[in-house]
Amino acid sequence: MKSKYLKHGFLILMVFLLSSMGYIGAAYGEDKLTEIDKMTIMNLIADKVRSFHIDPINVIELYDGAIRGMIDNLDPHSSYMPPAAAIDFAERIEGNFEGIGITFSVINDKITVIGVIKNGPSERVGLKSRDKIVIIDGIDAVGISEDKVKELLRGPEGTEVQVNVERPGEEDLLKFSITRDRVEINSVSHAYMIDNITGYLALATFTSHTDANVLKALSMLKSQGMERLILDLRNNSGGLLNAAIRVADLFINEGKIVSTRGRRNIDNRVWEANKSARYGTIPIIVMINHISASASEIVAGALQDHDRALIVGQTSFGKGLVMRPIPLENNKDLGNLMLTVARYYTPSGRLIQRPYDGSKEDYLREGFDDFDPNALDADKKGRSVFKTDLGREVYGGGGITPDKTLLQNKILNELERTLRRSNLFFEFADGYLVRNNDIPDDFNEFLFNYRIPEHEIARFKEFAIGKDIKIGNVSLFREELKKLLKKFDVPEESAEAVEKSLVNMGIDLDETLFMKSIDYIDRGIKMEIARMLWGTEERYKIWHTEDTELISALSYFEEAGNLLERRLALGEIKQDE
């Protein structure tokens, strides 16, 4: 009984009680109750529930449910953030925090350094990936929670923290004195040259430092010979509006970037390019997927509307709402209200926001759906049509529709998804480097020619079993196929024909998930070895060897170049001097 009330929230409880007491319904004069009356009723019900309900009720949790219910009635993205969550959000948006500059995970009860942030305090003193922090300021750190780790390692800029670490190959503990500093979180997760002329830049988020991060990466790529660019916005769920504007401004020389319209005049604004695009004349391909949202869609939409880039991938999420964090204060910090204050529109006038008439769960599921109706011509009928600068048709009301739809990368099976969520590849790679000394010194040799030996794959299998990972399951293909056929109203008897065709192609539908995942496991182990020996960039290079979307995107540069030539012919983009 108790869980039922907590699940549905205090608002549902209020509605039920008020209905039974005659407070709800026109017949009882609901319209005569003021806002203050409603607030009084809420507090009175909380008091009565605490005093008389058959089960002991945590009224704080009921109030939390009431808050969620109130905000869920607004739109799918407005939310309330308690004080701790508001602080974390501010750090992510600002793109920095005060600490020692590492990413870590607690593995086998030990704080294991996954990565060291470049130019951060830990890198300066020599901390490395694979180090295990066992003592912090004289306190035994083995077995503590990740929240406690953050509490001990973070602190005001300029203060010191002493750590003792275990390092592979070292018999004694190593001692480091680390001066905490303001650590910048780079919005560019990785950037490198794919070939002699093609730069690749993956943008993970939009913070107050994003434009500076992007400029630095672009400058590095240009110094290495970049003549064309892949801008990867896949899985980038957004961030600051101003950051998106500044990034788009790097590539657009003239015209509108984005506009917003809200209920208040202050929220009605138009942002124009500042006529000094530093990278206004290089061919660009922008990659998006279903998770690309908000600020990512502002950038992709502006570049598409001005014919400045070819957009490839899958239709983006469709979040065209402008959010504002509003502090709640009453003699103390009560958290933030993240509230929708406006809608944004691309330069051609498109509203990218998807309809949200149904439940929040349906809205989110539809946004991440692998089926891409916006890529089908039949499903564009009835949608608002807009024109780019060159007269190409683009569509509003449902995310950014790519110019070229790409087949998605291989969908991970159940085992692969489990492994991706864990740190098992990292943990196994740590021991792998202790057992094996045959890793090539040259990264490219490792990238293209090195394979994890069969006996190590077998060892990984036993390692995974020891971690309670189910590796022997038969593929769930048949069950997934039935779900897919049902989803698109395809007769179920068609499943047999599909299975027969696959068997005729030599595909074993009863192969275990582990056998199906060997290539993924090989790549996962290699990625972590690369991170440990060379760094994050090299880790991603290994991942991209099987990134079929990226490989496909590269084939569209001729079209991206033609688009740029036509755009330049309009005379509205200033040539680089």
N, C-alpha and C positions, 0 to 999 in steps of 0.2 A: 504493500500500500504506500509506504513511504517513497519508494523509488518512482512510483507513478507520479506523485506530486512533483518530485524533483525533476523528472523528465520533462513534464509539460510546462513547468514554470508557474510562478506565482500568479501571472495574469489569468491563466486558465482557471486556477482556483478561485480568483476573484470573480470571474464571470459566473461560475457555477453558484457561488454563495450569494452573489448579488441577485441572480435570477431567482433563487429560491426565496429570497427575502423581499422580492417585489420591487427592487430598485432599478431593474432593467426592463425596457420596453416602453413604448410611447404611452401605453395605458396607465403607467405608473408615474408619468411626468418626468422621464429621464432628462428632458431638455431643460428642466428647472435646476438641475444640479450643476453647480459651478466647478471650475477647475480646482478650486480650493476644497470643495466638497469631495471631489474624486480623490484628492491626495489624502484627505482625512479618512475616507473609507478604506484606502489601502492600508494606512497605519493601524486603523482599528481592527481590520481583518487579521493583520499580522499578529496583533496582540491576542485576539481570540483564538487563532490557530495555535499559538504557543501555549495558551492556557487550557484549551479544551479538546484538541484533536486526539483521537484514539492512540496515535503513534507519536513518539517524541519527534519533533520537527526542528530542523536547523533553519531558523527563520532567515539567516544570512543567505543561505542557498536559495531560499524562496525569493528573496529580494533580487538575487542575481538572475534568477529565471524571469522575474518581472522586467528587469532592465533589458534582458535579451529579447523578450517578447515585444516590448515597446519599440525597440530599434529595428527588429526584424520586420515590423509593419511599414517601415519607411522605404527601403530599397535593399538590394542584396549586398551592398558594400558598406553601408554605414555600420558602425560598431562602437562599442565602448571598450576602452583599454584601461585596466587597472594600473596603478602607479608603476609597478615593476615592468609591465608590458610596455607602458608608455616610454619608459627610459630606454628599453631595448629598441623600440621603434625609432626613437630620436637618434640613437647611435647608428642604426642602419641607414637612415635618411641622411644624416650628416656625413656618413662615410668615414667615421673615425671613432676611436674609443681610447681610454687610458688604460694601458696594461703593458704586457711584455712582448706581444706580437707573435703569438703562435696559434696554430690550430691544433687541437688535441682530441683524443678520445680515451676513455678509461677502458683499457683492454687487460683482461685478467687481473683486475683490481689495481693496475698501475697506470698513472697518467702518461700516456704515450704521445710523444710529439709527432703529429702527422705531417705538418708543414711549418716552416718558419717564414714569416712575412718579410719580404725584401726590405732592406734598410731599416728594419725594426730593431728594438732593443735586444731581442734574443739573438738575432743574426750578428749584431755587432760584437757580442761576447763569445760567439762560437757555438751556440746551441744548434743541434742538427735534428733532422727527421730521424726517427727510430729511437732517439733518446727517451729514457723513462724517468720521469721526475718522481722520486721516492720520498724526499724530505723538502718541506717548504718552511723557511724561517724556523728551523729546528723542530717542526711538527711532522710526525710520521704521516705521509700523504698516501700510503697504500690503503686502498679500500674506501677512500672517501668519494662522495658523489660529485658529479660534474658541476652542480651548482656550488658546492663547497670549494671546488677547484677555482672557479671564477672569483669567488669571494676572496680567496687567499692570494691569487695572482694579480688581480686587478687592484688599482689604487691610484691615488693622485699622481699626476705627472711630477717627476723629480724624486719620488721616494724610491727606496731600494727594497728588493726582495732577494733573499738567499735561497738557492735551490741546489739540491744534490741529485745527480742523475746517474743512472746506469746506462752505459754505452756499450754496444756490441764490440767485442775485442779488447775491452778494458777490464782489468780485474778489479780495480778499486773504483769507488764512487768519484765522479768529477764534481767539483764545486764551482758554482757560478754566482757572481753578484750582479744582478740585473737592475739597472735604473729604469723604472717605469717611464713611459713616454706616451705622447699622443700618437696612436698608431692609425695610419690611414688604410682604409679598406679599398683596394683598387677595384673600380667598377669593371675594368677590362680583365676578364678572367684569363685570357691568353691571346697573344698576337704573334704571328710569325709569317714568314714568306713560304707559301706553298710551292712556288717555283720561282724562276728568275724575275718574273714580272708581276706575280699575283700576291698581293698582301691579304692576310686573313686576320680579322679582328672580331673576337667574341665579347659581347657586352652583356654583363650579368645583371646589372641593375642601374638605376639612375639616382645618383646622390648629388650633394652639393659640389663634389669634386669630379663628377663624371666627365665634363667637357675637358678639364685639364688632363685627366687620365687618357682620354681618347686622343687628344692632341699629341701627347707624349708618345703614344703607341704609333700614331700615324707618322710622326716625324721619324721614329725609328725605322718603320717599314719603308718610308721614302728614301732614307739614307741607304737602304739595302736594295734599292732598285724598283720599288713598287710603281707600277704603271696602271694598275687596276685593283679593285678592292672587293672582297667579300665581307659584308657587315652582317654578322650573325646575331640576330635578336631572338633566336629560338630559346624558349624557356625563360625569357626575361619578362617577368610579370609587372614591371613598371617601376615607379618611384616618383621623383619630383617632376612636376610640370615644367618648371624653369630649366631643369637639366635637359629634358627632351628638346626644348626649344633651342638651347645652346648647341646641342649636338647636331640637330637638323641645320642650324645656321652655318655649320662648317662646310656644308655641301650645296646649299641653296643661296644664290647670289641676290635674287630679287623676289618680291612677292610675299604673300601671306604664308605664315608657318602654321598657325592654329588660331582659333578664336573660341571664346567661352561665353555662354549665356546662362545667367542665373536669375533668381528672383530679385536680387538686389543689384543696383546699378554698379556697385563696386566689382561685382562678379562678371560683368559684361565687358570683355576686353578682346583686343585683336593684337597679335604679335606679328611683326613683319621681319623679314630678313634684313640684316644690317649692311648689305651690299659689299661685303668683304669676305666672301666664302674662300677659305684657304685651300679647299680641295673641291673647287667648283667644276673642274673639267676632267676628272678621271672617271672612267666607266665604273659603275657600282652595281653589284647584285646584293640585295637585302634578303636574308633568309628569315622566315617567320614560321611559327607553328601554332597549335591550338593554345599553348600556354603564353604566347606573346600577348601582352595586354597593356592597356593604359598608356604609359609613356612610350612604350615600344610602338604602339599603334599610332601615336602622334608622329613619331619619326618616320615610320613606314608610310603613313598616309600622306605626309607632306612631300616626301620624295616621290611617291607615286603620282600625286596630283600634279606636280610640276614636271613629270616625266624625267626626273633626275636620276632614277634608279629603276632597275627591273626587280620586281618583288616576286620571290619564288618560295614555295613551301606549301603549307596548308593554311586555310583561313584562320585568322587570329581569333582570340577569345571574344572580343566585342565588348570592351569596357570603355565607354565614352563618358564616364562621370568624373568630375573633379572633386577630390576629397580634401577636406581641411581639418587638421587636428585642432580641437578647441579645448584648452585646459579647463578643468573643473576644479574650482578652488573655493574653500569655505574655512578659512583659517588654517587649512592644511591641504596638501596635495591629494586630490581625490581621483587622479587619473585624467585621461583625455577622452573626449567624444570625437570620434572620427566620422565626420558628417559630410554627406554629399551637398555641395553648395552650387554646382553648375554642371552643365553638359559641355563637352568640347566638340568642335566641328573642324574638319580638315579644310584646307584652302579652297576646295571646290564646293564646300558647304555640306559635306557628308556628316551625318551623325553616325558614329560607329557603334554606339550602344545597342546591344541586343535587347529585345523586349523581355520584361521580367514579370509577366502576369501570373505565372504559376508559383510553385513553391521554390524556396531558395535552393533546395537540394536538386530539383529538376533543372533550375537555371545553371547551377555549377556543372552538373553532369553533361548538359547539352553543350556547354562551352568547351569541355575537354573531350567530347565525343570524337572518336577516330573517324567516323563517317563525316564527309565534308560536303554537305548539300550546296554550299555556296559556290563550289567549284563546278557544279553542273548547270548547264545553260537553262535546263527546264526549271530549275529552282530559283533562277534570277527573275523570272516573270513576276510582276507585281511589286518588285523592289524598286526603291527610288534609284533612278539612273542619273549620274553626274558625268561631267566631261573634264578630262585633264587639259592641260595647256595645249596639247597637240590634238585634242579632240577624241582621245580614247575614252571608251565607256568604263566607268567604275561605279561601284554600288555602295549604298548606305544601309544602315540598319542591321548589321550583322557581322561586325569585324571587318578586317581588311582582307578582301579577296585577292589572292596572289595573281600576278600576271601569268605565271606558270605554276601549275600544281605539280608537286613532287610526291611520288610514292614515299610513304613513311619508312624510316629505318625499321629493320626487323623488330617486331614486337617481342619483348622479353617473355620467356615462359616463367612458370611459377618459381622454379629453382633460381633462375637468373635474377628475378626480381628480389628474391630473398637474399641472395648474395650481394646484390647492389646496395641493399639497405644495411648491410652489416659491414664490419671492418675485417672480414676474414681474409680478403685478398692482401690487405696490408700486413696483417699478422703473419700470414703464411710467407709472404715475400721477405719479411724480416728474418725468419728462420732460413729461408732459401739462400739468402746471401751468406749466411754462416756456413751452410753445407756445401755451397758451390762456388768455385773460383774461376768459372769459365765465361764470365760475362765479358763481352768485347769492350775495349776501351772506347772505341768509336761508336757514338750513338746511332748513326745511320746503319752501321753493320748490325747492331742490336735490333734496330727497328725493322729492317727488311729480311734479315736472314736468321735471327735467333728464334728458336722454338723451345718451349718448356718440354724437357724430356718426358717420355711416357711414364717412367717410374716416379717422377715428381707429380705428374697428374694423378697417378694412383695414390700417392701419399696425400695429395690434397683431398682426394675422395675420403680417405680414412680420417683426415683432419676435420672435414666437414661433418662426417658422421659423429665424431666425438663432440662436436658442438651442437648436436641434436638437429642437424639439418637433414631433412628428408630428401635423399638424392636418388632413390630407386623408384620413385613414382613413375607409372606409365604416363605418357603424354596425354594431356587433357584435350587433344585435338578434336576428338569426336564430340565431346560435350560443348566445346567452344563453337564448333561448326553448327550444331543444332541451335545454339543461341543466336548465331549470326543469321541463319536462315529464317528463324522466327521473327527476328527484328525487322527484316525486310520483306516479310510475308511471302517467302519462297516456300513452296511445298516441301515438307519434311522428307518425302521420298527422294528428293534431289540429293540428299546427303549421300546416299549409296553410290550414286553416279560420280560424285566428287571424289569419294574415297577410292573407288575403283580406278579413276583416272590417275590419282596420286600413286597408288600401288603400281600401276603400269609404268609410271615414271621412275620406279625404283625406290620410292619413299616408304620407309618402315613406320607405319602409324603406331606400332606398339613398342617402339624404341624407348628406352628409359630417358627421363629428363636429363640425367647426367651425361649420357652418351650424346644427346642432342646439344648439350651445352659445352662440350669440350673446347670448341674454338673460343667461346665467350670466356671460359675459365682461363685458357691460355693467355688471352688478351688482358684479362683482369689482373693476373699475376704480373705480366710484363709492364702494365701501366704503373703498378706500385713500385716495381724495381726501378723503373725509369724515374719516378718521383724521388726515390731515395738517393739515386746516384747522380741524376742530372738536374731535376727540378720539375716544376708544375707544367711548364710549356711542353717538355718532352713527354710527359704523361699524356697530355691531350693529343699530341701527334700520333701516339699509338692508338688512341681511341678513334681518331679520324681515318685510320686505314680501313675501317669497316663502316664509315659514315657514308652510306649510299646517297643520302640527301646532298651532302657536300659534294660528292663526286659528280652527281647529276647537275648540281648548280653550276659547276665549272663549265659545263657544255653550253651554257647560255650567254657567254661573254660576247659572242659576235652580235647577238641581238641587243645586249646591253650597250654595246658600242654604237650600234646603229641608232638606238634610241637617243643616246647622248648627242650624236651628230645632228639629228633632226631637231633636238632641243636647242643646241647651240645656234642652229640656222635661224631661230627666231630672233637672235640678237639680244636676248635678255639675260644671258649669263656672261659675265665678263671673263675673257680669256686670261689664263695665268700669264703674268708678265715674265 
